[in-house]
Amino acid sequence: MAELSAADMAASGMRAQAIRLRHVSENIANVDTPGYRRKLVSFQQQMDFGRQTGAVTTSPTRLDKSELPQVYDPSNPMADENGYFAGSNVDLVVEVADAREASRSYEANLRVFEQSRQMSSALLDLIRR
C-alpha cells in the first residue's frame, strides 16, 4: 500500500473523532438510565503489513467496568426490597469535557484536510500554466 496523504490521515482522524462523539452523545443521553454502563473507545495506529500508515482507527467499543452507583428511590419499580437500584456510571462533567475535546480534534483534522486540498489544488494550477 502506498503512503497515505495528509488528507487521508486527516480523514481517518475525523472518522475516529466522529465515532467518539457518537459514543459520548449516547452516554449523555443515557445519564439517567438505570444500569447503563458508559461506552468507551480508544484510538489505534492503523497498520498495513506491520507498518504504520499514519492513519488512526478506533478500537472496538468497550463498556466502563466501574461499579454502578446504588440509587435510593423506593418508589422506583426497579428498586430492590431496600429501596435501591443500580444507576448509571456516566459522569456528565466528564462526558461534556470529552465531547469538547473530540469536537476540537475533529475541527483540527478538518483544517488539515482543507489545507491539504488547497495545496493540491494550487499545485494543479501551477502545473497547468
N, C-alpha and C positions, 0 to 999 in steps of 0.2 A: 504494500500500500504506500502511496506517495505521502509525503509530509502534508499535514493539514495547513491550510491558510489561516491567517489571523481571523478571517470572517468565520471559518468553520469552527475554530476554537471558541470564539465568542458566542456563536450559535449554540454550541454544546453547553456553555455556561448559562445561557438564557434558558435552555430547556431544563437544566438541573434546578435552577432557581425557581422556575415556574412550578415544578413538581414540589419543591419545598414549600412554596407559597400555598399550593393546594392543600398540603397536609396541615399547615398552620391554620388555614381557614376552616378545615374540618375540625381541628382541635378547638378553635374558638367557638364554633357552632355547637359543640358538644360539651362545653364547660360545665353545664349543669345536668348532663345526662348521667344518671346513676350507673356505676360500673364501667364507665368509659375510660379506656386507657389511652393516654397521649400517643400519637403516631410520631415516629422519628424517622429521619432519613439522613444518610451521610453521603459524602462525595468521594469518588474514587477516580484515580487516573485511568483513562481508557488505554487499554493495551492492544497492540497488534503484533502478533507473533513474538511476544515477550518484550517488545519495545514500547516505550511510552509515546503516545501520539500527540500529546499536548492537550487533548480534549478531556473533558470530565464527564463522568456518568454517575448516576445515583445508585446507591445500594438498594437492595430490597427493603421495603417498608418494615420497620420493627415497631413493637409496642413497648412503651415505657413500663418496665417491670417494678417500678417503685410501688410501695404499698398504697392501696386506695384508702382515702380518709374515711373514717366512720362518722356519719352524719346522724345526729339525734333528731328525729322527727317521727314521733309515734303515730301521727296521722297519715304518714306516707304508706301506701299499700305494699311497698317493698320492705318496710321495716320489720325487723325480727321481733321476738317476744319482749326484748328490752327496749324497743323503740329506735334501734339503729339500722342504717342501711349503708352499703358501700357507695361512696360518692365518686366523683371524677378526680383523676390526678393531674388535671390540666391547670396550670397556673397562668391566669390571664396576663399578668405582667410579663412573664417570660415569652408568651406567645406573641404579644404585641411587639416586644423587642426583636424577636426572631423575624416577624413579618417586616419590620422596618429594615432590618439588615438584609433580608432576601430581596426586598424591593430595590434597595440601593445597589446591591450587587448586580441585579438584573439590569438596572439603568446603566451601570458602568460597562457591562458587557455589550449593551445596545450601542453605547457611544463608540466602543472599539469596532463593532460591526459596521456602523455607519462610516467611521473614518476609513476603514479598510476598503469599503465600497467606493468612497470618494477618491481614494488614492488609485484604485484600479481604473476608475473612470477617467481620472486625469492622465494616467499612463496611456490609456487607449487614445485619448485626444492627442497626446504627443506623437504617438506612432502614426496616426492618420495624417499628420502635417507633412 
